[in-house]
């Protein structure tokens, strides 16, 4: 037995100190739960939408993803290569649709807000992803989908 083990083995925490520690922890947990339940900890209100696009995303046989404008059926962009962030977000949204047994053909809404934030909303499931949470580089991958057709 090394000296560190023998030192801790003989150590005892006094009961009053242990009771104070446990009581303090329980009080902290109740305080935080009450704070959240009273609505004091709420999600920030969304800024007004500046641009909203309804988009469908279709996997292609070559591994690319076709981004299609839902209202007119025009291809907005073809995403080729890795595109890990876009693929990851779309995979998560599609998985949720499969779980809830919702059609994959209902378009998503990509919303640019007045404060510069970008949100991907799935009206079919009610899910939303605030894309700015993942950093500017990742937001850009979705922001290009808001440009008018033919713009570069």
Secondary structure, DSSP 8 states (H G I E B T S, - for coil): --HHHHHHHT----HHHHHHHHHHHHHHHHHHHHHHHTTSS-------EEEEEEEEEEE-TTS-EEEEETTT--EEEEE-S--HHHHHHHHHHHHHHHHTT--TTS-EEEEEETTS-EEEEETTTTEEEEGGGG-HHHHHHHHGGGS-TT--
